[in-house]
């Protein structure tokens, strides 16, 4: 994608004057021009500007920063502060864009982050905080349903880009039961799996037990991850769903249940291969050590 300088200013938190100065005086980036002669910046340009901003905030002069590669700038950023603090500004800008009905800005910020930030940090330190904040704002009436759905689309697009990284081995399948229509959890979990080099296949929401069993057999799945967070469904229905899958899939297939309801079901079944991963951090550890 290509962006005009006003959009880049919002994405990077740099003023238009600073961007022009860094480009003209130091050659930090070299944007293209459209037919009208206006600057057009690429995702790589936006990523480099963001890195340069972080480096100058640490006290490094822009004259030196402009001579450094993106990898060298990333190393400087890694020394600055914990990941959660380092990427908190990105999450805040996405939330602000959604609240201000600036859908394109929110998507651009996340697209830039997907290029700049390691996939694991993108999920745990940016997307997860954004989703939690949006959920809280939705419950308090500060964000409408359509804005939540818009974020869902943006996250899906971002997840697709991240999940195209190199993956090996038997796949891990991700799905939700027919009574669970929220896809955020499995989308982020699939991104985490991909960040560890696992083959992640997201089957989406509302997948019947029989269909999930068939997919696991046909694709020789090493694991199935089921997101179960809905509060209104009875535990009995959730248990019945998981029991049907437990009976149907091959013995070597692990079943991981995400969300609060998933933890309740796993505790009830006490099956050796049905395990709870109630948080993204717990799932990340399970995949990393698998």
C-alpha positions as CSV (number, residue, x, y, z in Angstrom):
1,X,0.0,0.0,0.0
2,X,1.0,3.6,-0.5
3,X,0.2,6.5,1.8
4,X,0.2,10.3,1.6
5,X,2.2,12.2,4.1
6,X,-0.8,13.2,6.3
7,X,-1.7,9.5,6.9
8,X,2.0,8.7,7.6
9,X,2.1,11.5,10.1
10,X,-0.8,9.9,12.0
11,X,0.7,6.4,11.7
12,X,4.1,7.3,13.1
13,X,3.3,10.2,15.5
14,X,5.8,12.4,13.6
15,X,4.8,15.8,12.3
16,X,4.7,16.4,8.5
17,X,7.6,18.9,8.9
18,X,9.8,16.4,10.6
19,X,9.1,13.7,8.0
20,X,10.0,16.1,5.2
21,X,13.1,17.2,7.1
22,X,14.3,13.7,7.7
23,X,13.7,12.8,4.1
24,X,15.2,15.9,2.5
25,X,18.2,16.6,4.9
26,X,19.2,13.1,5.9
27,X,17.8,10.8,3.2
28,X,16.1,8.6,5.8
29,X,13.4,7.5,3.3
30,X,12.9,8.1,-0.5
31,X,9.1,8.1,-1.2
32,X,7.7,7.9,-4.7
33,X,5.5,10.6,-6.2
34,X,2.0,10.4,-7.5
35,X,0.8,12.1,-10.8
36,X,0.2,15.3,-8.9
37,X,3.7,15.3,-7.5
38,X,2.7,14.4,-3.9
39,X,4.8,12.0,-1.8
40,X,3.7,8.4,-1.6
41,X,5.1,6.4,1.2
42,X,5.3,2.5,1.3
43,X,4.8,0.3,4.3
44,X,8.6,-0.1,4.5
45,X,9.0,3.7,4.6
46,X,6.5,3.9,7.5
47,X,8.3,1.1,9.4
48,X,11.6,2.9,9.0
49,X,10.2,6.3,10.1
50,X,8.7,4.6,13.2
51,X,12.1,3.0,14.0
52,X,13.8,6.3,13.6
53,X,11.4,8.0,15.9
54,X,12.0,5.4,18.6
55,X,15.8,5.8,18.2
56,X,15.7,9.6,18.4
57,X,13.5,9.4,21.5
58,X,16.3,7.4,23.1
59,X,18.7,10.3,22.4
60,X,20.4,9.1,19.2
61,X,20.9,11.9,16.7
62,X,18.9,11.6,13.5
63,X,22.2,12.2,11.5
64,X,23.5,8.8,12.9
65,X,20.1,7.1,12.8
66,X,19.7,7.8,9.1
67,X,22.9,5.8,8.3
68,X,21.7,2.7,10.2
69,X,19.8,-0.3,8.8
70,X,16.4,-1.2,10.0
71,X,17.9,-4.2,11.8
72,X,20.3,-2.0,13.7
73,X,17.5,0.3,14.6
74,X,15.4,-2.6,15.8
75,X,18.3,-3.6,18.1
76,X,18.3,-0.2,19.6
77,X,14.6,-0.4,20.2
78,X,15.0,-3.8,21.9
79,X,17.4,-2.2,24.5
80,X,15.0,0.6,25.3
81,X,12.2,-0.9,27.4
82,X,10.0,-4.0,27.9
83,X,8.0,-5.0,24.9
84,X,4.7,-4.2,26.5
85,X,5.8,-0.6,27.1
86,X,7.5,-0.3,23.8
87,X,4.4,-1.2,21.8
88,X,1.8,0.4,24.0
89,X,1.9,3.5,21.9
90,X,0.9,1.5,18.9
91,X,-2.1,-0.1,20.6
92,X,-3.2,3.3,21.9
93,X,-3.1,4.8,18.3
94,X,-5.2,1.9,17.0
95,X,-7.8,2.4,19.7
96,X,-7.9,6.2,19.2
97,X,-8.4,5.7,15.5
98,X,-11.4,3.4,16.0
99,X,-12.9,5.8,18.5
100,X,-12.5,8.6,16.0
101,X,-14.0,6.5,13.2
102,X,-10.7,6.5,11.3
103,X,-10.8,3.0,10.0
104,X,-8.1,3.5,7.4
105,X,-5.7,4.9,10.0
106,X,-6.3,1.9,12.3
107,X,-5.6,-0.5,9.5
108,X,-2.5,1.4,8.3
109,X,-1.0,1.4,11.9
110,X,-1.5,-2.3,12.2
111,X,-0.2,-3.0,8.7
112,X,2.9,-1.1,9.6
113,X,3.3,-2.9,12.9
114,X,2.9,-6.3,11.1
115,X,6.0,-5.4,9.1
116,X,8.0,-3.9,12.0
117,X,7.1,-5.9,15.0
118,X,7.9,-9.6,15.6
119,X,4.7,-11.7,15.3
120,X,4.7,-12.8,18.9
121,X,4.9,-9.2,20.2
122,X,2.4,-8.1,17.6
123,X,-0.1,-10.5,19.2
124,X,0.7,-10.3,22.9
125,X,1.7,-6.6,23.2
126,X,-0.4,-4.9,20.5
127,X,-3.4,-6.9,19.3
128,X,-4.4,-8.5,22.6
129,X,-4.4,-5.2,24.5
130,X,-6.3,-3.5,21.7
131,X,-9.0,-6.2,21.8
132,X,-9.3,-6.1,25.5
133,X,-9.7,-2.3,25.4
134,X,-12.2,-2.4,22.6
135,X,-14.2,-5.0,24.6
136,X,-14.3,-2.8,27.6
137,X,-15.3,0.2,25.6
138,X,-18.1,-1.8,23.9
139,X,-19.5,-2.8,27.2
140,X,-19.5,0.8,28.4
141,X,-21.1,2.1,25.1
142,X,-18.0,4.0,24.0
143,X,-17.6,1.8,20.9
144,X,-20.4,0.6,18.7
145,X,-20.9,-3.0,17.4
146,X,-20.0,-1.9,13.9
147,X,-16.6,-0.7,15.2
148,X,-16.0,-4.0,16.9
149,X,-16.8,-5.8,13.6
150,X,-14.5,-3.5,11.7
151,X,-11.7,-4.3,14.1
152,X,-12.4,-8.0,13.5
153,X,-11.9,-7.5,9.8
154,X,-8.7,-5.6,10.3
155,X,-7.3,-8.3,12.7
156,X,-8.3,-11.0,10.2
157,X,-6.4,-9.2,7.4
158,X,-3.4,-8.7,9.7
159,X,-3.5,-12.4,10.8
160,X,-3.5,-13.5,7.2
161,X,-0.4,-11.5,6.4
162,X,1.5,-12.9,9.5
163,X,0.4,-16.5,9.0
164,X,1.9,-16.7,5.5
165,X,5.4,-17.0,7.2
166,X,7.3,-20.2,6.8
167,X,5.5,-23.1,8.6
168,X,6.4,-26.8,8.9
169,X,5.0,-30.0,10.4
170,X,1.5,-31.4,10.8
171,X,-1.0,-28.6,11.1
172,X,-2.8,-27.2,14.2
173,X,-6.4,-26.5,13.5
174,X,-8.3,-23.5,15.0
175,X,-12.1,-23.3,15.4
176,X,-15.0,-22.3,17.6
177,X,-18.2,-24.4,18.3
178,X,-21.5,-23.5,16.7
179,X,-22.5,-21.5,19.8
180,X,-19.3,-19.3,19.7
181,X,-19.2,-16.6,17.1
182,X,-16.3,-14.6,18.3
183,X,-13.1,-15.2,16.3
184,X,-10.6,-12.9,18.0
185,X,-9.2,-15.6,20.3
186,X,-8.5,-18.2,17.6
187,X,-7.2,-15.7,15.1
188,X,-4.6,-14.4,17.6
189,X,-3.8,-18.0,18.7
190,X,-3.2,-19.0,15.1
191,X,-0.8,-16.1,14.7
192,X,1.1,-17.2,17.7
193,X,1.4,-20.7,16.4
194,X,2.7,-19.3,13.1
195,X,5.2,-17.2,14.9
196,X,6.7,-20.4,16.3
197,X,6.9,-22.0,12.8
198,X,3.8,-24.2,13.2
199,X,1.4,-24.8,10.4
200,X,-1.7,-22.9,11.5
201,X,-5.1,-23.5,9.8
202,X,-8.0,-21.3,11.0
203,X,-11.3,-23.0,10.1
204,X,-13.2,-20.1,11.6
205,X,-16.3,-19.9,13.8
206,X,-19.3,-22.1,14.4
207,X,-17.7,-25.4,13.2
208,X,-19.8,-28.5,14.0
209,X,-18.0,-31.2,15.9
210,X,-18.4,-33.7,13.0
211,X,-16.8,-31.3,10.6
212,X,-13.9,-30.6,12.9
213,X,-13.3,-34.3,13.4
214,X,-13.3,-34.9,9.7
215,X,-10.9,-32.0,9.1
216,X,-8.5,-33.3,11.8
217,X,-8.4,-36.8,10.2
218,X,-8.0,-35.6,6.6
219,X,-5.3,-33.1,7.5
220,X,-3.5,-35.3,10.0
221,X,-3.7,-32.5,12.6
222,X,-1.3,-32.6,15.5
223,X,-3.6,-30.5,17.6
224,X,-7.0,-28.8,17.6
225,X,-7.5,-25.5,19.3
226,X,-11.1,-24.6,20.3
227,X,-12.0,-21.1,21.4
228,X,-14.8,-21.2,24.0
229,X,-15.6,-17.9,25.7
230,X,-19.3,-17.4,25.4
231,X,-20.9,-16.8,28.8
232,X,-24.5,-17.5,27.9
233,X,-24.1,-21.2,26.8
234,X,-24.5,-23.9,29.3
235,X,-21.4,-25.9,30.3
236,X,-23.3,-29.1,29.4
237,X,-23.5,-28.1,25.8
238,X,-19.8,-27.2,25.7
239,X,-18.9,-30.5,27.3
240,X,-21.0,-32.5,24.9
241,X,-19.2,-30.7,21.9
242,X,-15.7,-31.5,23.2
243,X,-16.6,-35.1,24.1
244,X,-17.7,-35.7,20.5
245,X,-14.4,-34.4,19.2
246,X,-12.4,-36.4,21.8
247,X,-14.2,-39.6,20.7
248,X,-13.7,-38.9,17.0
249,X,-10.2,-37.6,16.4
250,X,-7.1,-39.8,16.4
251,X,-5.5,-40.6,19.7
252,X,-2.3,-38.7,18.9
253,X,-4.2,-35.4,18.3
254,X,-4.1,-33.0,21.3
255,X,-7.2,-30.9,22.1
256,X,-6.5,-27.4,23.5
257,X,-9.4,-25.4,24.9
258,X,-9.1,-21.6,25.1
259,X,-11.1,-19.1,27.1
260,X,-12.9,-19.3,30.5
261,X,-15.5,-21.8,29.3
262,X,-12.8,-24.0,27.9
263,X,-11.1,-24.2,31.3
264,X,-14.3,-25.3,32.9
265,X,-14.8,-28.0,30.3
266,X,-11.2,-29.3,30.6
267,X,-11.5,-29.5,34.4
268,X,-14.7,-31.5,34.0
269,X,-13.4,-34.0,31.5
270,X,-10.0,-34.6,33.1
271,X,-8.8,-36.2,29.9
272,X,-5.2,-36.7,29.3
273,X,-5.2,-35.0,25.9
274,X,-7.8,-32.3,26.6
275,X,-6.0,-29.4,28.1
276,X,-6.9,-25.8,29.0
277,X,-5.0,-22.8,27.7
278,X,-7.2,-20.0,29.2
279,X,-5.0,-17.1,28.0
280,X,-3.0,-16.3,25.0
281,X,0.2,-16.4,27.1
282,X,-0.7,-19.9,28.3
283,X,-1.3,-21.0,24.7
284,X,2.0,-19.4,23.6
285,X,3.9,-21.4,26.2
286,X,2.1,-24.6,25.2
287,X,3.0,-24.2,21.5
288,X,6.5,-23.1,22.2
289,X,7.2,-26.2,24.4
290,X,5.2,-28.7,22.2
